[in-house]
Amino acid sequence: MTSETGFDVRKYDRLPTEEPRPEGELEQLEAAWCGPRRPGEWLTAVNNNIIGVYYVGAAMLFFVLAGVLALLMRTQLALPMTGFLPQETYNQIFTMHGTVMMFLFAVPAVEALGVLLLPQMLGARDLPFPRLGAYAFWAYLIGGLAFFCSLFFGLAPDGGWFMYPPLTGMTYSPGINADFWLLGIGFIEISAIAGAIEIIVGVLKTRAPGMTLDKLPIFAWAMLIFACMIIIAFPSIILATLLLELERALSWPFFDPLKGGDPVLWQHLFWFFGHPEVYIIFLPAAGAMSTIIPAMAQTRLVGHSLVVMAMLATGFISFGVWAHHMFTTGMPQISINYFSAASMAVSVPAGVQVFAWIATIAAGRMRFSTPGLFAVGGLVIFVMGGLSGVMVAMVPFDLQAHDSYFIVAHLHYVLIGGMVFPLFAAIYYWLPMSSARPLSERWGKWIFWLMFTGHNIAFLPMHLTGLMGMPRRVYTYLPGRGWDVTNFISTIGAFLFGLAVLLWVTDMVRNFRPFGAREAGNIHDGPGLEWLPSGYYSIRSIPVVRSLYPLWENKSLSREVEEGRWFLPGAEGGERQTLVTSPLNAEPQYVLRIPRPSPWHVFGAVFTAGFFLILTIQAYVPAIISGVLAVFCIMRWCWTLDTPHARKTTDIGAGIRLPNYVSGSASHGWWAMVIVLIVSGMVGLLAGFSYIFLWSRRPDLWQSPPDIVSMMVTLGLLTLGGLGAMAAPRLLRQARRGAESLATLLLVLTAVAVTVAMGLEFYAWIVTGLRPDETSQGATVFALLAWSSTFAAISMLMGLYILLRRLFGRLAAQRPSTVDMIGLFMAYTSAQAVVSILLIRLFPGGGG
């Protein structure tokens, strides 16, 4: 296959070059990608192999902290009528345990693995947005630690990790405890979305030449599906937390039945995120299993293509399963039947993966070292959890087991078997990539057996406890109900599990030595590119990939790569660079300059976290100041992007020269902007669903919309703004005299037009007498307008930004990417506002 750049993978059956490498080339590469040398540089580092280690370490810290909370709960429940924890403290602890495990450990841990492993797996120097990845990490760490510390000040939430209203409304949960959850979790999910953007663009655009989709590593497939699911699912929880916070802070009645709201709306929004999240967690872990088991068995994965299709099917079907958590809420029977069938159907693709792993173990010669033990142990536990999952998918059984300890047992079997055990397998398997010493094999086996035994002793009896009638979320129970023995056994198992984690932490302290001059290396004889020799630059030269298992099929590949025999072996101009390839066929398209370390993304993360956390305590002036500083830091971070390049092309080897700059849909920045707009579109779509859902509950409360004339004026302004936003990039590309100034003027006028249009629409609804705190119609109408107005405000900031770039001479027809992305954002802003206004004006028409 030949690309427009002249690259034909079939020509490279041999090395691109056999010539000796120029003297000093490796030293130049190492100088460009040098690691931190001073203490402050460890904070500003952006390399994925540094940030990835930080990320995994932070996720495991939250795992340990949540585990300590679990042991406190099990101590309270070991015997009936125990006074170890007061009821309020217990409620805070069980809420924090579930929240930390789901939001601060599970998703960030697998995202962290992706940040750490993907560049090496894909044959890239780094992910395409290293500062964005570092920003996501620091925002997650700062926000997560602040959220956890609320427990020590009596400010932790106590409404459960699901935070169902009305129990979490101001009537039953006064104070700011619930606000910490709502603002903190919404902010942390934004961090997860930022990481997902980097993963999607990285997998699709920064693969080694020849790594077509059929040669994409199975873990990279899993991370791609994982990130796409985050983009679709997480906007739901962001919207839900925003709506509940608006109800608590401003009395907008989204969930208050007296004013037309409905608490069931929260359940729909929460579980549209919450159930796919189980598979969001499972799929990367499954990708790790599909990588580790073949390496441990020293054979190819059986049914590789079927496993990829099964992962795609799992991701798709999981979005049709959310309401199986709501069988007891009084849904229509047809809905119950559909969600029951979908809940059983989603087990089919999971079963395909399980049988592929079993077949691979049978086909090879399995080595039961620590990674192999954790992989097989996770497989056994996950299958047990899957069987109980099929049970609760059947409505008659679910009606009996719902909200009992049977569900607690099922949840932990699925999550620990489907994510925790595979994660420990991944740590033991891939840690030699980042550490000069591997973890102890002897200790690892003790840790596995303690963890495996402790898990089953803790959670297997809970099935029986639940079937005997013990409800979830109770802080104590009366004696004589038959729950005493099973609860005591479960507590013993929990402490065995905790002992295993303590031993693992001790072993990490003893043996983990990151950021050294060397790594332990490929001690497990893995077949992937991640085991190539590496430094801070990840990979010395980028090879052509012809196989799913390149190191098994080309035994000399490691030596060839380390000697710089393949593509982009140096750092021309002393720059950090990697190849950008086409999404389908991995044909080289251009050379991407990787940003160097900078403090601005760190400051941006600090002030962003400060804005949300200060807003929680309702200190509005300091929150606004922190928000303004966050915006300034992000603008300063972006200011150095899209700057002129000294050379138009770079020699990547074998006589191939690639451009150093592209724009439009070929650019990685354009892809990132499209993903951001998809996230926004999902929030808007779900907000529209909320509007229609609440109308269906109380149509009698709906009043007529404003007059048609005001709507036509508003839509006219939005249409003109959208046309101007689309015209600006085309005008700039014509490179005529004054094109830069005219394009800037169009974008500024677009921002003004959209902002004025939203102000007119707000005014038109206020004149009708509609108030957001009186009815659910008012709440949803003003929420939809506020969402579009937020984008109008961002457009104004972008207009200011593009104006400043023009004034300082940083806008040129030869480098139109900034105008492309701002124009795309503003055109979307106009379109989103038009759709929102048409919905609230035309549906349901003339009112109740």
ABEGO torsion letter per residue (X at the ends): XBBAAGBBAAABABBABABBBBBGAAAAAAAAABBBABAAAAAABABAAAAAAAAAAAAAAAAAAAAAAAAAAAAAAABBGBAABBAAAAAAAAAAAAAAAAAAAAAAAAAAAAAAAAAAAAGBABBABAAAAAAAAAAAAAAAAAAAAAAAAGABBAAEAAGBOAAABAAABBEAAAAAAAAAAAAAAAAAAAAAAAAAAAAAAABBBGBBAAABBAAAAAAAAAAAAAAAAAAAAAAAAAAAAAAAAAGBBAABAAAGBBAAAAAAAAAAAAAAAAAAAAAAAAAAAAAAAAAAAGBBBBGAAAAAAAAAAAAAAAAAAAAAAAAAAGBBAAAAAAAAAAAAAAAAAAAAAAAAAAAAAAABBBBBBAAAAAAAAAAAAAAAAAAAAAAAABAAAAAAABGBAAAAAAAAAAAAAAAAAAAAAAAAAAAAAABABBBBAAAAAAAAAAAAAAAAAAAAAAAAAAAAGBBBGBABBBBGAGAAAAAAAAAAAAAAAAAAAAAAAAAAAAABBBGBABBAEBAAGBABAAABBBBAAGBABBBBBABABAAAABAAAAAAAAAGABBGABBBGGBBBBBBBBAAAGBBABBBBBBBBBAAAAAAAAAAAAAAAAAAAGBAAAAAAAAAAAAAAAAAAAAABGBBBABABBBAEGGBBBBABBBEAABAAAAAAAAAAAAAAAAAAAAAAAAAAAAAABAAABBBBBBAAAAAAAAAAAAAAAAAAAAAAAAAAAGBBGAAAAAAAAAAAAAAAAAAAAAAAAAAAAAAGBBAAABAAAAAAAAAAAAAAAAAAAAAAAAAAAAAAAAAGABBAABAAAAAAAAAAAAAAAAAAAAAAAAAAAOAEAEX
